[in-house]
Amino acid sequence: MEKSKTERKCRAESEGRKETERETAQRRPGRRARGRNAEEIAYLVKRGGIVPLRPIIRPAFDHLNTEVVHLIRDCWVETPSERPTIEKYANKLEEEVQERTKELEGEKRKSDILLYRMMPRLTGGAL
């Protein structure tokens, strides 16, 4: 069964985005370093195959956040409906912000208690 023109275009755009994400994460050129130019990569992606064309993410890069690597790999899933949505990550970020805000408020309470213990009541109350 032949893929529609729109589906091939979306897939090619998706592959381009994935390649850019990987290059950004590793801070170096991607597939082009293996001797392939952009046109060849686009052709290979459009043609498809049993094994999808994917860049290699080397685990030796210590500066890579494992969550970023997982996100990149999740975005490589062939079926678009199985790829993560922006809402999923927005919700996750909101949860992290709420968690860190609670931690910050707890630390502020601790520092306020310590401050009031160290200073005279009138001075501490004025702060």
Protein Blocks (a to p, Z undefined) as FASTA:
>chain_A
ZZdfklmmmmmmmmmmmmmmmmmmnopafklmnopafklmmmmmmnopjbdcdddddfkl
mklcfklmmmmmmmmpmblklpccfklmmmmmmmmmmmmmmmmmmmmmmmmmmmmmmpcf
klmmmZZ
